[in-house]
C-alpha cells in the first residue's frame, strides 16, 4: 500500500480506533455527569441539614409558646 491508499481508507464505525475514541469520550462524559450528581447530592444534604435545624428551632419555639399559653390559662382560672 502506498500513502495515497492509506488516505483513501475511511474509518467506519467498526474501526477499533474509532470505537476506542468514542468509548473514551463516553467515559469522560459519564465522569463529568457523576461529578455533577455528586455535587448536587452534597448540596441537597447541606440543605436538608439546614431544614432539620430550622424544624427543630420552630418545634422548640412552638413548645415554648404552648407552655406560655398554658401558664396564662392556669393563672386566669
C-alpha positions in Angstrom: 0.0 0.0 0.0 1.1 3.5 -0.8 0.4 6.6 1.2 -2.4 7.6 -1.2 -4.2 4.3 -0.5 -4.0 4.9 3.2 -5.5 8.4 2.8 -8.4 6.9 0.9 -9.4 4.5 3.6 -12.2 6.0 5.6 -12.7 4.8 9.1 -16.1 3.2 9.7 -18.0 2.6 12.9 -16.4 -0.9 13.2 -12.9 0.5 13.2 -11.3 -0.3 16.6 -9.5 3.0 16.9 -12.8 4.8 16.3 -14.6 2.7 18.8 -11.9 3.3 21.4 -12.1 7.1 20.8 -15.9 7.0 21.2 -15.6 5.0 24.4 -13.1 7.4 25.8 -15.4 10.3 25.1 -18.3 8.4 26.7 -16.2 7.7 29.8 -15.3 11.4 30.1 -19.0 12.4 29.7 -20.1 9.9 32.4 -17.3 11.0 34.8 -18.4 14.7 34.3 -22.1 13.7 34.9 -21.1 11.7 38.0 -19.2 14.7 39.4 -22.2 16.9 38.8 -24.5 14.4 40.5 -22.2 14.1 43.5 -22.1 17.9 43.9 -25.9 18.0 43.7 -26.2 15.3 46.4 -23.8 17.2 48.7 -25.8 20.4 48.1 -29.1 18.6 48.9 -27.6 17.1 52.1 -26.4 20.5 53.2 -29.9 22.0 52.5 -31.5 19.0 54.3 -29.4 19.6 57.4 -30.3 23.3 57.4 -34.0 22.4 57.2 -33.8 19.9 60.0 -32.2 22.6 62.2 -35.0 25.0 61.3 -37.7 22.4 62.1 -36.0 21.8 65.5 -35.9 25.5 66.2 -39.6 26.0 65.2 -40.7 23.0 67.2 -38.9 24.3 70.3 -40.5 27.7 69.8 -43.9 26.1 69.4 -43.4 24.1 72.6 -42.4 27.3 74.5 -45.5 29.2 73.2 -47.7 26.3 74.4 -46.2 26.5 77.8 -46.7 30.2 78.0 -50.3 29.9 76.9 -50.9 27.0 79.4 -49.4 29.2 82.2 -51.7 32.1 81.3 -54.8 29.9 81.2 -53.9 28.4 84.6 -53.4 31.9 86.1 -56.8 33.0 84.9 -58.7 30.1 86.4 
